[in-house]
Amino acid sequence: MTGCSLELLRKGERGIVTFSQNQNERILKQLMLRGVTPGATITLKQKLPSFLIEIGNTDVTLDIESIRAIYVRIIDNSIN
């Protein structure tokens, strides 16, 4: 798998944001404010009890609706 929804990544996988897609403008705006923009590198740090991603040097907790809006190209699938 080389590209997918962020929801499908496993803990420790990294990807580059390819695009964000959602009908809710509020969600898209919040993602942009948190740095989730095309070209940004994301690491999935945790899935339960909530999704925790690292973007840049910042950890961000996101809800499932936001996670499903983010699509990435996997660049590192080593599991920590």
C-alpha positions in Angstrom: 0.0 0.0 0.0 1.6 3.3 -1.0 -1.3 5.8 -0.5 -4.5 5.8 1.6 -6.6 7.5 4.1 -4.8 8.4 7.3 -7.3 6.2 9.1 -5.6 3.1 7.6 -2.1 3.8 8.7 -0.6 1.7 11.5 1.0 3.1 14.6 4.4 4.4 13.7 3.8 4.8 10.0 4.6 8.1 8.3 3.1 9.7 5.3 3.0 12.9 3.3 -0.4 14.6 3.0 -1.6 14.4 -0.5 -5.0 16.1 0.0 -7.8 16.7 2.5 -11.4 16.0 1.5 -14.6 16.7 3.5 -17.9 18.4 2.9 -17.6 20.2 6.2 -15.7 23.5 5.7 -15.1 23.8 9.5 -13.1 20.5 9.6 -11.0 21.5 6.6 -10.2 24.9 8.2 -9.3 23.3 11.5 -6.9 20.8 9.7 -5.2 23.7 7.8 -4.8 25.6 11.1 -3.1 22.6 12.6 -0.7 22.3 9.7 -2.4 19.5 7.9 -1.8 20.7 4.4 -0.6 19.0 1.2 3.1 18.2 1.5 3.1 18.0 5.3 4.7 14.9 6.9 2.5 13.1 9.4 3.4 10.3 11.8 0.6 8.3 13.4 1.5 7.9 17.0 -1.7 6.4 18.5 -5.1 5.2 17.4 -6.8 4.4 20.7 -8.4 5.9 22.7 -8.1 8.7 20.2 -6.0 9.4 17.1 -2.7 11.2 17.9 -0.6 12.4 15.0 2.7 14.2 15.0 3.1 17.0 12.4 6.3 18.9 12.5 7.3 18.9 16.1 3.7 19.1 17.4 1.4 16.3 18.6 -2.2 16.8 17.6 -5.3 14.8 18.6 -7.9 14.4 15.9 -11.4 12.9 15.8 -12.3 10.2 13.4 -14.1 12.5 11.0 -11.0 14.6 10.6 -8.8 11.5 10.3 -11.0 10.2 7.5 -10.6 13.5 5.6 -6.8 13.2 5.4 -5.2 11.2 2.6 -1.5 10.4 2.6 1.3 8.8 0.6 3.1 6.4 2.9 6.9 7.1 3.1 7.8 4.9 6.0 6.0 1.8 7.0 8.4 0.6 9.7 6.4 -0.2 12.9 7.8 1.1 16.2 
